[in-house]
Amino acid sequence: MRISLFIAALLMLVRLSPVKAQDEVFTPDSLEQKMPVIAYKFNPKHLILPASLIMVGAVGTAIDGMNDFHLFSRKEDVKKIRVDDYMEWGMLGWVFVCDLMGKEKHNWVDQLFLVTLSEGMNAVMTRSLKYAVNETRPDGGPRSFPSGHTANAFLGAHIAYKEFKDSSPVLAYSGYALALFVAGSRLYNNRHWVADVVAGAGFGILSVELAYLTYFPIRNAIARKVNSRAVRNMVIAPTFNEQGGGVYFSYSF
């Protein structure tokens, strides 16, 4: 008899009705968030590598005579490599290629925002320096420092590294091999000095680290706002009386 009364009370107490938002809301832990909050902890040590690469490249450009050093270069009668012009932008999508082969850390929407934000920061830094320094290229062209192709290639490689370093080391490091090929092709084609590509790699990695540092606090602030608004509109609370107990559910539209 008591069981029947409890079931009847449960059915009667679960109802849908428009009410005003409540100050205190009790929700079970299993209540799914509309926009999950993603924990991200920034490690200042991650800035050591890109800062070191940029410093080495800057010193190499500033010292007279350093740009006379050629690691390797193309002879005039040998055809140029053109694939680097395509790989520069193709590497921005490398993380999405890796998504098809492994388990990424964040979903593709977050990755898209991270790539876009990284590229924006990278473009501002590299373009500004190109016009400010205006270093002459090995082939006589202007605006050699830093290498934009190399920066974009290492940007894509580093995002893939951060997304897959915990799940698939092979995918995590695969992008760096491609980025090194782009950097090497810029040297081979006499479009950049060694210092240019070293600094370019640093700027590409730095832009990714800054994007992760900037994006997740903003994203999580928005997520908490969205989830808070959804929770304020919903009330789930247990109820008890002499006949038994039940659950009160109310949602305001």
Backbone torsions as a table, in degrees:
resi	resn	phi	psi	omega
1	MET	NA	-44.0	179.8
2	ARG	-64.8	-36.5	178.3
3	ILE	-63.4	-42.4	179.0
4	SER	-63.1	-41.8	179.5
5	LEU	-64.3	-38.6	-179.8
6	PHE	-65.0	-43.5	179.3
7	ILE	-64.3	-42.1	179.2
8	ALA	-63.4	-42.2	179.2
9	ALA	-65.6	-38.9	179.3
10	LEU	-61.5	-44.2	-179.7
11	LEU	-67.4	-34.6	-178.5
12	MET	-76.3	-30.5	-174.1
13	LEU	-86.5	-22.1	176.5
14	VAL	-82.3	109.3	-176.0
15	ARG	-145.1	162.4	179.5
16	LEU	-114.6	121.1	-177.5
17	SER	-150.6	143.6	177.0
18	PRO	-75.5	124.5	178.2
19	VAL	-136.5	167.9	176.4
20	LYS	-75.7	155.1	-179.7
21	ALA	-63.3	140.8	-178.5
22	GLN	-96.7	150.5	177.7
23	ASP	-72.3	-39.2	179.7
24	GLU	-117.6	128.4	-176.7
25	VAL	-125.7	132.9	178.0
26	PHE	-106.1	116.2	-179.4
27	THR	-127.1	142.8	178.5
28	PRO	-70.7	156.2	-179.8
29	ASP	-63.0	-23.7	-176.7
30	SER	-80.3	-6.3	-179.8
31	LEU	-65.8	118.4	-174.0
32	GLU	-73.0	134.2	177.3
33	GLN	-75.0	144.3	177.1
34	LYS	-66.5	-38.6	179.4
35	MET	-135.8	102.0	-174.3
36	PRO	-63.7	143.8	175.2
37	VAL	-85.3	130.1	-176.1
38	ILE	-106.4	121.7	-180.0
39	ALA	-76.4	129.7	175.6
40	TYR	-142.0	122.9	-179.2
41	LYS	-110.5	119.5	-178.5
42	PHE	-80.0	135.1	177.9
43	ASN	-113.4	113.9	-178.8
44	PRO	-57.1	-23.8	179.2
45	LYS	-62.3	-22.8	-179.6
46	HIS	-67.0	-15.0	-179.4
47	LEU	-89.1	-9.6	-176.5
48	ILE	-64.8	-47.7	-178.4
49	LEU	-61.6	-54.6	-178.9
50	PRO	-62.5	-37.4	178.6
51	ALA	-63.9	-38.7	179.1
52	SER	-66.0	-43.6	179.6
53	LEU	-63.8	-42.3	179.5
54	ILE	-65.4	-40.0	179.9
55	MET	-64.8	-44.7	178.9
56	VAL	-61.1	-44.1	179.1
57	GLY	-64.5	-40.6	179.9
58	ALA	-65.6	-42.6	178.6
59	VAL	-64.5	-41.9	179.3
60	GLY	-63.2	-32.9	178.4
61	THR	-77.7	-34.5	-175.1
62	ALA	-75.2	-32.8	-176.8
63	ILE	-77.6	126.0	178.6
64	ASP	-63.0	133.7	177.2
65	GLY	95.2	-18.8	-178.4
66	MET	-65.7	-32.5	-178.7
67	ASN	-76.4	-3.1	174.2
68	ASP	-77.1	-12.5	-179.3
69	PHE	-83.0	127.3	177.3
70	HIS	-116.7	119.9	176.7
71	LEU	-64.6	-47.8	169.7
72	PHE	-165.1	156.7	-177.3
73	SER	-152.2	162.9	-177.1
74	ARG	-87.6	138.2	173.3
75	LYS	-73.7	151.8	-174.7
76	GLU	-62.1	-28.3	-177.5
77	ASP	-89.2	3.9	178.8
78	VAL	-102.9	138.4	-177.1
79	LYS	-67.9	144.1	179.0
80	LYS	-71.1	154.4	171.3
81	ILE	-86.3	126.9	-177.0
82	ARG	-105.1	-9.8	-173.8
83	VAL	-65.1	-24.1	-179.2
84	ASP	-64.1	-29.3	178.6
85	ASP	-66.4	-30.2	178.5
86	TYR	-86.4	-38.7	-178.7
87	MET	-68.1	-26.4	178.4
88	GLU	-53.8	-46.3	-179.2
89	TRP	-89.3	-30.3	178.4
90	GLY	-62.8	-31.3	-179.5
91	MET	-67.3	-21.1	177.3
92	LEU	-66.2	-21.3	178.7
93	GLY	-103.4	8.4	-176.1
94	TRP	-62.4	-36.4	-179.2
95	VAL	-62.7	-33.5	179.6
96	PHE	-73.5	-30.6	173.2
97	VAL	-65.4	-43.1	179.0
98	CYS	-64.9	-29.7	178.1
99	ASP	-58.4	-30.9	-178.6
100	LEU	-74.9	-15.8	-174.0
101	MET	-115.8	-10.4	-177.2
102	GLY	-149.7	-175.9	-178.7
103	LYS	-99.0	106.3	-178.3
104	GLU	-78.0	161.1	-178.5
105	LYS	-79.5	-37.9	-178.7
106	HIS	-125.8	158.2	-176.8
107	ASN	-72.9	170.0	-172.3
108	TRP	-67.7	-26.1	177.9
109	VAL	-66.8	-47.3	176.9
110	ASP	-61.7	-40.4	179.3
111	GLN	-62.4	-39.4	179.7
112	LEU	-63.0	-43.5	177.1
113	PHE	-64.5	-39.7	-179.8
114	LEU	-65.7	-41.9	177.8
115	VAL	-63.5	-44.8	-179.1
116	THR	-63.5	-45.9	179.5
117	LEU	-65.1	-41.8	178.5
118	SER	-61.8	-45.2	-178.8
119	GLU	-64.6	-37.6	177.6
120	GLY	-62.4	-47.0	178.7
121	MET	-64.4	-42.0	-179.8
122	ASN	-62.3	-43.3	-179.2
123	ALA	-63.7	-42.1	179.5
124	VAL	-62.5	-46.4	-176.8
125	MET	-67.7	-49.4	-174.6
126	THR	-72.0	-41.5	-179.6
127	ARG	-65.5	-41.0	179.4
128	SER	-61.2	-44.5	-179.2
129	LEU	-69.0	-36.8	179.4
130	LYS	-56.2	-45.9	-177.7
131	TYR	-78.0	-30.6	-179.7
132	ALA	-73.1	-43.9	-178.3
133	VAL	-82.4	-44.8	179.2
134	ASN	52.6	50.5	178.0
135	GLU	-73.5	137.8	179.5
136	THR	-74.4	135.6	179.7
137	ARG	-75.8	162.7	176.8
138	PRO	-58.4	-31.2	179.6
139	ASP	-90.1	7.3	176.8
140	GLY	96.9	-6.2	179.9
141	GLY	-75.7	169.3	-178.6
142	PRO	-93.0	172.1	170.9
143	ARG	54.8	61.0	-178.0
144	SER	-84.1	-36.3	-173.7
145	PHE	-101.1	128.9	-8.5
146	PRO	-90.4	177.3	-179.8
147	SER	-78.8	114.1	178.8
148	GLY	-69.2	-37.4	177.5
149	HIS	-59.6	-47.1	-179.4
150	THR	-65.1	-39.5	179.8
151	ALA	-61.5	-45.8	179.3
152	ASN	-65.3	-38.8	-178.9
153	ALA	-65.4	-45.0	179.6
154	PHE	-73.4	-25.8	173.4
155	LEU	-60.3	-51.9	179.0
156	GLY	-63.0	-38.1	-180.0
157	ALA	-66.9	-38.5	-175.7
158	HIS	-74.2	-33.1	175.0
159	ILE	-64.0	-43.1	177.2
160	ALA	-61.9	-37.6	178.7
161	TYR	-62.8	-46.2	-177.7
162	LYS	-68.3	-29.8	-178.4
163	GLU	-81.6	-25.0	-172.5
164	PHE	-123.6	3.6	-176.5
165	LYS	-64.0	-26.9	-179.0
166	ASP	-91.0	-17.3	-175.5
167	SER	-113.7	-32.5	-177.3
168	SER	-150.5	93.8	179.9
169	PRO	-57.4	-34.7	-179.3
170	VAL	-62.0	-48.1	178.0
171	LEU	-67.1	-36.7	-177.6
172	ALA	-61.0	-39.8	-176.4
173	TYR	-96.6	-7.9	-176.7
174	SER	-62.2	-37.4	-178.1
175	GLY	-64.5	-31.6	-179.8
176	TYR	-65.4	-36.1	177.6
177	ALA	-62.1	-42.0	177.6
178	LEU	-67.7	-39.3	179.7
179	ALA	-65.9	-37.8	176.9
180	LEU	-64.7	-34.8	176.7
181	PHE	-64.1	-42.0	178.1
182	VAL	-62.3	-45.6	179.4
183	ALA	-61.0	-43.1	179.2
184	GLY	-64.0	-37.1	-179.8
185	SER	-68.0	-31.4	177.5
186	ARG	-68.0	-34.5	175.4
187	LEU	-72.3	-43.4	-177.8
188	TYR	-62.2	-37.3	-178.6
189	ASN	-82.8	5.5	-179.3
190	ASN	60.2	31.4	178.7
191	ARG	-95.9	-18.7	-178.4
192	HIS	-146.6	155.8	170.6
193	TRP	-85.6	166.2	179.3
194	VAL	-59.9	-41.4	180.0
195	ALA	-60.7	-32.6	-178.9
196	ASP	-65.5	-44.8	-176.3
197	VAL	-76.0	-31.5	176.6
198	VAL	-63.9	-47.8	178.2
199	ALA	-65.9	-37.7	178.8
200	GLY	-60.1	-42.1	176.5
201	ALA	-61.0	-40.7	178.7
202	GLY	-63.1	-43.1	179.8
203	PHE	-67.2	-36.2	178.0
204	GLY	-63.9	-45.4	179.2
205	ILE	-67.5	-42.0	-179.4
206	LEU	-61.5	-41.2	-178.6
207	SER	-63.1	-35.0	177.7
208	VAL	-67.9	-46.0	-179.9
209	GLU	-61.1	-40.9	178.5
210	LEU	-68.1	-34.7	178.7
211	ALA	-66.2	-44.5	177.6
212	TYR	-63.3	-40.5	-179.9
213	LEU	-64.5	-34.6	-177.1
214	THR	-86.6	-40.6	-170.1
215	TYR	-68.8	-49.0	-171.5
216	PHE	-67.2	-38.1	173.4
217	PRO	-60.5	-39.5	178.0
218	ILE	-67.9	-46.2	-179.5
219	ARG	-61.0	-43.8	-178.3
220	ASN	-69.7	-32.1	175.8
221	ALA	-64.3	-41.0	176.9
222	ILE	-66.5	-41.5	-179.6
223	ALA	-62.3	-43.0	179.7
224	ARG	-64.8	-36.3	178.2
225	LYS	-66.1	-44.5	179.6
226	VAL	-64.1	-46.5	-178.8
227	ASN	-66.9	-36.8	179.0
228	SER	-65.3	-40.0	179.2
229	ARG	-66.5	-39.2	179.4
230	ALA	-67.1	-39.2	-178.5
231	VAL	-69.1	-37.9	-179.6
232	ARG	-63.1	-26.3	179.6
233	ASN	-84.9	-5.6	-174.7
234	MET	-125.1	137.2	177.0
235	VAL	-128.1	123.9	174.7
236	ILE	-128.6	118.4	-176.2
237	ALA	-146.4	141.3	175.1
238	PRO	-75.3	147.3	177.2
239	THR	-129.9	146.1	-179.7
240	PHE	-136.4	143.4	174.4
241	ASN	-149.0	-173.3	-175.6
242	GLU	-64.7	-31.3	-177.9
243	GLN	-83.0	-16.0	-177.6
244	GLY	153.8	-144.5	-178.4
245	GLY	-147.3	175.6	-179.4
246	GLY	-170.2	-166.6	-179.6
247	VAL	-127.4	130.3	176.6
248	TYR	-97.6	126.4	179.2
249	PHE	-127.6	127.2	179.4
250	SER	-141.9	138.5	179.4
251	TYR	-134.4	126.9	-179.7
252	SER	-96.5	133.6	-177.6
253	PHE	-93.7	NA	NA
